[in-house]
């Protein structure tokens, strides 16, 4: 990993894929928010329980959210 890369356990949002449905903010409001152009952002990777965060990841219609684990994301290799 280089400086600025997310650490294991962090969450990432693919801003090019996100369509701003807000489902993540509904299921994990202490973890996700929408920015001024209605694209999801992570405000705290550990703001909600793992169950709520996993639900938010699962309901994302564009699969834009990934959890970082030891050099990979839940979407695949970094």
C-alpha positions as CSV (number, residue, x, y, z in Angstrom):
1,X,0.0,0.0,0.0
2,X,1.1,3.5,-0.6
3,X,0.4,6.6,1.5
4,X,-3.3,7.5,1.1
5,X,-4.4,4.0,0.3
6,X,-7.2,2.7,2.6
7,X,-6.2,0.3,5.4
8,X,-7.7,-3.1,6.1
9,X,-11.2,-2.6,7.5
10,X,-11.8,0.7,5.7
11,X,-14.6,1.2,3.2
12,X,-14.3,2.6,-0.2
13,X,-16.8,4.0,-2.6
14,X,-16.3,3.9,-6.4
15,X,-17.4,7.4,-7.1
16,X,-17.7,6.8,-10.9
17,X,-20.2,3.9,-10.3
18,X,-22.3,5.5,-7.5
19,X,-25.6,6.8,-8.7
20,X,-26.6,8.4,-5.4
21,X,-29.5,6.3,-4.5
22,X,-28.9,6.9,-0.8
23,X,-29.5,3.3,0.2
24,X,-26.2,3.2,2.1
25,X,-27.1,6.3,4.1
26,X,-30.5,4.7,5.1
27,X,-29.0,1.5,6.3
28,X,-25.7,2.9,7.8
29,X,-26.3,6.6,8.5
30,X,-23.3,7.0,10.8
31,X,-21.0,5.5,8.1
32,X,-22.2,7.0,4.8
33,X,-23.4,10.3,3.6
34,X,-24.1,11.9,0.2
35,X,-21.9,14.8,-0.9
36,X,-23.1,18.0,-2.6
37,X,-23.4,16.2,-6.0
38,X,-25.3,13.2,-4.4
39,X,-22.4,10.7,-4.5
40,X,-21.9,8.5,-1.5
41,X,-18.9,9.2,0.8
42,X,-17.6,7.3,3.8
43,X,-17.7,9.6,6.9
44,X,-16.6,6.9,9.4
45,X,-15.7,3.3,8.3
46,X,-16.7,2.1,11.8
47,X,-19.7,4.4,12.4
48,X,-22.3,1.6,12.4
49,X,-22.3,-2.0,13.4
50,X,-20.8,-4.5,10.9
51,X,-24.3,-5.9,10.3
52,X,-25.6,-2.4,9.2
53,X,-22.5,-1.7,7.1
54,X,-22.8,-5.2,5.4
55,X,-26.5,-4.5,4.7
56,X,-25.6,-1.1,3.1
57,X,-22.9,-2.8,1.0
58,X,-25.4,-5.5,-0.1
59,X,-28.2,-3.1,-1.0
60,X,-26.1,-0.7,-3.1
61,X,-27.7,-1.0,-6.6
62,X,-24.4,-0.3,-8.4
63,X,-22.2,-2.3,-6.1
64,X,-20.1,0.8,-5.5
65,X,-19.1,0.1,-1.9
66,X,-16.3,-2.2,-1.0
67,X,-14.6,-3.2,2.3
68,X,-10.8,-3.3,2.2
69,X,-9.2,-6.5,3.5
70,X,-5.4,-7.1,3.5
71,X,-4.5,-5.6,0.1
72,X,-7.9,-6.3,-1.5
73,X,-11.4,-5.0,-1.5
74,X,-14.6,-7.0,-1.3
75,X,-14.8,-6.3,-5.1
76,X,-11.4,-7.9,-5.8
77,X,-7.6,-7.3,-5.8
78,X,-6.5,-3.7,-5.5
